[in-house]
Amino acid sequence: MSIPLIILGFILFVGLVVLHELGHFLVARRNGVEVEEFGIGFPPRAKVLGKKDGTVYTLNWLPLGGFVKLKGEHDADTAKGTFGAASLWAKVKIMLAGVVVNALTAFVLLTILAAVGMPKILENQFTVESDTKIIQREVLVGYVEPNSPAQKAGIRDQTELAAIGMPNAPKDFITSADQLPELTRKYAGKEVEIVVRDGNEARQLQTTLRTTEEVDASRKEAEDTNDPEKAKGYLGIQPAEYIVQRSTWSSPVIAAGLIKQITGATFKGLGTALSGLFQGDTEKASSQVSGIVGISYIIGKGSALGLQFILLIIAIISLTLAIMNVLPIPALDGGRLFVTLLFRAIRKPLTQRKEEWIHGTGFILLMLLFVLITIVDINRFT
C-alpha cells in the first residue's frame, strides 16, 4: 500500500472526527459551557493556531482525530460555565451533539449521491423503484486467479471488461457479470481478444482460454476434495458489477433507507465480532473490523471507481462513527452519557476520581484496540 493512500485515509478520518468534535463545541457554547481548547489531533501539542472568545485552537502531534476540552468536564464540577454545572438536559445534548453531526453528515452525503449517482453496494440496496434508474453499469474484475489466462493477458483487479471475441473479428459486448461465463465458454480453448478499460483508456489484450476439459476436471477435483478454490474458470477471474443508480424527489428517502440498512449491518457485524471474541475465534472477530489502514486500502481500491464511490465510503465511515459513539463504551460519548445517567438513577455522586478511572481505563483499552486493529489491517491488506 502506498504512503499517499495511508495519508489520505488519515486525513478523511481526522476530518470526520473534527466535524464530530465541532458538534460538541457548538452545542456546549450554546448551552453556556465554556470551551477551553479545540484540538485537531491528540497531545502533545504541536502548534497554537489561535485564540478566540476564550478558546485556544491547537494542532497536535498524534493524528488520531481531535478533541474539545470543556471547562470543568467532570460531573462533580459546580463553578459557573463548567460542564458539571450544566443541567442534565444540556449535558445530554452536548454529549450527543457529535453523534448527531456525524449522522447528519452521512445523511447529506447520501442524499447528494442519490441525486447525482449512488453506487450499489448491497444486494438488496434500498431504492424507490418508481424514481430510480440505472445510469451506469460496468463489469469489473474482482479477482484474478494466479497463472490464469487473465493474469497472463495482463488483466488486473478493478479493470473494466468491455468485450470479448476472436482476434480481427466482431466482438461480443460484456453487459453483465452473469453473461461472462456463457461468453467465455463459447470461446473455450481458443485464442481471444479482450477489450478492457482502465479509466478512459481502452486496450485490446490477447490470451488463450482454458479448454472445457480443463475446466470440468478442475471442478470435479474441487467437488471431490471439498475445496471450492480448486475450481477454475475459462478466463480465470471473478467478475463483479459496478452499478450506479440515480433518483430525484426520493433522494432523501433513499438516504434514510440506506442509513437504516447500514446501521443494521453494522450492529450485525459488531455482534459477529463479539461472538468471535467470546468463542476465541480471532479470525472471525478481526474480519468484522477495520481501522485507518483498512480505510486507506478501501479508498485506494475504490479510487478507480471515481469520486462517487469515495464519497459513499466517507458517508459510511461518518455513520459508523455516529453508531460507535452512541454505544455505552467508556471514554466515548455513549459511555459518558450512560455513566452520567446511571449515577443519577442510583442517586450516587459521580466523583471526579470515579469518572477519571472509568473513562481513563476505557481510553487505554480503546488505544490498545486501535493498535491491534492497525496490526491486523497491515497483515490483511499489505
N, C-alpha and C positions, 0 to 999 in steps of 0.2 A: 504494500500500500504506500502511495506517495505521501511525502510530508505535507504538500499543499492540501490534500484531501483531509488529513487529520486536522490541520489548522482551520479549514472550512467548517468541519464538524464542531470544533471548539467554539468558533465564532457564533454559529447558529444556536448552539445550546446555551451559551452565555447570554446571547441576545434575548432568548425566551425567558431565561431566569431573571434578567434585568427587568423585563416587562412585568414579570410576576412581582418583583420587589417594588416596582413603581406603583402597583396597585396598593400594597401596604402603605407606601409613602403618602399617596394622595388621600386615602381614607383616614389615616392617622392624623394628618394635618387638618382634615375637615372636621374631625371629632375632638379637636383641641389637644391632641397629644403631640408634644414636640419631638422632632426628628433630629437627632444629634449628628448622624452620619448616613450618607447614602454611598455604598461602596460597590464598585464593579470588581469582581474577583474577591478572594478572601485574603486577609492579612498574612504576612507582613505588608505594610503599606509601601507602595512604590512612589506615588505622587499625589499631592493635593491638587485637584482640578479647579477648585474654587470654593467659595463660601457665600451663602445667601440665606437670609432670614433664619440665622442660627444653625443652619445645616451645612456640614462640611462634606463636599463631594470628593471622593477619593478613587484612585486606581490602585489595585493591589496585585501582589505577585502571583497568587495561586488562582489560575483561571478556571475555577470550578463553579462559577455562577456569579452571585452577588449577594448583598445583604443590606438591610435597613436597621440601624441602631436607634431604637426609641429611647426617650428619656424615661428612666425608671421602668425597665422592661419586665420586672418581676411583679407578680400579682400582689405581693405584700407592700409594694411602694404606695405611698399615700400623698406625696407632695403634688401641688398643682402642676398640671402639664405633663404628668407622668402617665405611662400606660396603666400602672397599677391603680391610679386614682380614677380612671375612666369607668363609666358604667359597664355592666356586664354586656349589654346590647352593643355598646361601642366596641368592646373587646372582640365580640363575635364578628362584627363587621370588619374590623381591622385584620383579624386572623384569616378570614375567608376571602379578603379582597384579592390576594394573589391568585387564588383558585378561580375566582370569577373572571379576572383579566385573561388568564390562560385559556379558559373555556370560551370566552368571547373572541379571543384571537383565532382560535380554531374555527369557531362558527363563521366569522367574517371571511377567513381564507377559503373555507369550504363553499360558502355561498358564492364567492367570486369565481371559484373553479367550476362550480356547477353551471354558471352563466357563460363562461368562456370555453370550458372544456375540462371535464372531470375524468381522469384516468380510472379505469375499472380495476380495482384491486381485490374485490371479494366476489366469489362465485354468484352469490345472491344479493349483490350490492343494491341498496335501496334506490329506487327511482320512481318518478311519476310517469308511468308509461305513455300517457296521452301527451306529455310535454317534453319527452326525451327522445333524442335521435342520436345515432352513432355518426360522428363526424370524422373518425379516424380508426382504421383497423389495420394492424400490421402483424405479420407472423415473424416472431423473433426467435433467435436461438437461445434457449435457456441453459443448455448444457451440451458440451461436445465430448463424445467418447474418445479416450486415448487410442491412438493408432487406427482411427476410423477413417473412412473415405472423406468425411467432412474435415477432419483435422489435417489430412494430407492435402486437401484443397486450400487450406488456409482460412477456413471459416472459424470465426471466434464468437464467444458469448456476446449477446446483445446485437449481433448482426441481423439485419432485416433480410428475410428471404423473399424475393420478388417473383422469380420464375425459374422453371427447370425444363430441360429438353435436350435433344441431341444437338451436337455442335453444328453450326451453319444450317439450322432448321428452325421453324416456328416453335415458340416456347409455350408451355402451359403456365398460366399465371397462378401463383400460390395465394389464395384468398382466405384460407383459414387453417388452423393447426390440424383440424380433423381431416382435412383434404390431403395433407402431406404424405401420410403413409400410403395412400392409394396411388399418388403420383410416383413415389419412389419405387413402389412395387411394379409399376408399369415399365420402369426402365431398369429393372433388376439385372445386375451383371453387365450393364452397358456403360460405356463412357458417356458422361453427360456434361452439359454446361449449365451452371447455376448462376443466375443473376442475383447479386446481393447488393444491399445499400448500406453504407456507413455514413450516416448524416445525409447530405445531399449528393454524395458521390456513389455512382453505380459502377459495379465491376462484374466481369464475367470470370468465373472460376471453373476449372475443369477437374473432374475426378471420375473414377470408375466405381460404381455402386457394388455392394456385395450381391452375390447371387442368391436366388431363392433357397438353394440347398444350404448355403452358409447360414442364412437367417433362420431357417427351420431347425437346423442342427443346434444352433445356439439356444433357441427357445426350448427345445427338448431337454437340453442339458440343464437349463435353468429350472425346468419343471422337475427333473429327476433329482436335482441337488437341493431343491427348495431355495435357490439363490437367484432372485429376480435380476441381479446385476449381471448375470452371465448372458442374459438375453440381449441380442444385438439387432439393430435396425439396418435397413439398406444403406442409409446415409450415415447413421451413427450420431444423431443429435436428439435432443429433447426439445420440441418446439413449444412456444408459448405465444399467446395472443396478447397484443397490447391494444386495448380498446379505449377510445376517448369518447365520452358522451356529453352532449350539451343540452341545457334546458333554458327556459325563460322565466315565466312567472313563478314556477315551482322551485326555483333555486334555493330559497331559504328553507323550504320544506325538506328538500333533499339533504341540505346541510344538517338539519336537525335529525333526520332519519339515519344518516351515516354516523353522526356522533353517537347515537344510541347503539348502533351496531358495533362500532369500535370500542365503546365503553364495555359492552358485554363481552367482546373478545378479549379485552384487557383483563377483566376480572377472571375470565376463564383461564387465561394464561397464568395469572398470579396463583390461581388455585392449583394448576398443574405444577407450577414451580414449588409451591409449598408442599404439595403431596410428594414430589420427588425428594425434597429435603428430608421429610419425615421418614421416607422409605429408604433413605441412604442412596438414592439414585441421583448422583450429582449430574450425570449427563442429561437426564430428563429435566432437572431443575435449571441447569445452565442454558438449555435450548430455548427457554421461555423469556430470558432476559438479555439485555444488551446495554452497553454504555456508550461513551463518546466515541471510542474506536469503532464500535459497530455502527454507530450513526454515520460516521465518516465514510465507512465502507459502503453502506447503503446509498448514501448521497453520491458517492463516486460512481457506483454501478448505475444509479438512476440518472446521472447527468446526461447519459447518451439518449435518454428518453425525452429530454427537454425540461424547460422551466416548470411546466405544469406538474410534472411528477415530483420535482424537488419541493415545490410549494405544498404539495399534498403530504409529503413526508414531514415538513415543518409543522403543518396543521396537526398531524397525528402526534408528533412529539409534544406540542403545546397542550393538546388534550390529555396526553399521558401525564404530563407534569401536574395538571389540574387534578386528575384522578389520584395520583400518588399523594398529593398534598391534602387531600380530603380524608385519607385513611388515618386511623388513630396510631400513627407511628411516632414515637418520641423524637423530638427535635424538629419534626416537620410541622406544618401548620395544623393539620388534623390532630396530631398528637398533643400539641399545646392546647388546642381547644378542648380536646377530650379530658385532659388532666385538669384544666380550669373548671370545667363543668362537673367533673367527678368530685372534686373537693368542695364545690358549692353544694352538691347533692348530699354528701355525707356530713356537711356542716363542720368541716375542719379547716383550719387555716393552712393555706399553701405557702409555706415559708420559703424564703429565698434559697435556703440550703437544700430543701427538698426539691424545689423546682430545678436548681442547677444540677443536682445529682441525676434526676430523671432524664432531663434533656441532654446533659453532658454525656451520659452513658449512651444515650440514643445516637448522638452525633458521632461518637467514636465508632460505634458499630456500623453506622452508615458509611463512614470513611473507609473502614475495613472492607465493607461490601463493595464500595466503589472500586477499590484496588483489585479485589478479587474478580469483579466483572470485567475490568480492563484487561487483566491477565487472560481470562477466558476468551475475550474478544480477539486479543492478539493471536492466540493459538488457533482460533476458529477462522479468522479472516486473512491471516498472512501466511 
